[in-house]
Structures are given as structure tokens and as C-alpha cells.
């Protein structure tokens, strides 16, 4: 499927970003069937689920993301977004989007939080 994550960068602690995930190879009728998810992998750690969003907009979040991160999607554009707020140094990781449950990861985007 080759989902494409973008929008990462270097940010100071307390800052915010908007990460985007494009699904150019999915047709609309297929895209809206999927639950989309954001994951992250910090250096030396396993990849972990950040949260997910259904086609209808229902979201779930990992405990580490609750209250700080927001996931949204624009089905018409086949885009999924992650808004990490109040970023902390421990949020430094490569962030990936995927279809929940799939093993197709595509290229992630690096988020680096400085103290």
C-alpha cells in the first residue's frame, strides 16, 4: 500500500506538530473501509501503537498519548493526521502510519524533541 508519513521535525519540549499520512495508492472506496493507525518507534525500543481512527472518526489512544495527541482523518483526501501536542523528549521517535493490523509500514517521519 505504501502509506507516506510526513511532517516530522525538530521541536522544543512543549511544542506541537502536525503529522500527515497519505494513501495515494488506495482508492476511496477501499480507504474508507480501513481503520488507520499511528505507531512510533523510539531508538532501541519496539514499535508501539500511538492510536487509531475508524472511518467514522472514532479514536482510541495509547495511555502515553491520551490528552496530548489527537488523530483525525479526511476520507475525501485519503489523509490521516496526528497532532502531537505538549511534546516531551520521550516522544522522540520515528512515527509511522498504517492500516491497523497490517504489516505494510511505508516510510516513517522522524520527530525529535529537544529539552
C-alpha positions, 0 to 999 in steps of 0.5 A: 500500500505504501502509506507516506508519513510526513511532517516530522521535525525538530521541536522544543519540549512543549511544542506541537506538530502536525503529522500527515499520512497519505494513501495515494495508492488506495482508492476511496472506496477501499480507504474508507473501509480501513481503520488507520493507525499511528505507531512510533518507534523510539531508538532501541525500543519496539514499535508501539501503537500511538492510536487509531481512527475508524472511518467514522472518526472514532479514536482510541489512544495509547495511555502515553498519548491520551490528552496530548495527541489527537488523530483525525482523518479526511476520507475525501483526501485519503489523509490521516493526521496526528497532532502531537501536542505538549511534546516531551523528549520521550516522544522522540521517535520515528512515527509511522502510519498504517492500516491497523493490523497490517504489516505494510509500514511505508516510510516513517517521519522522524520527530525529535524533541529537544529539552 
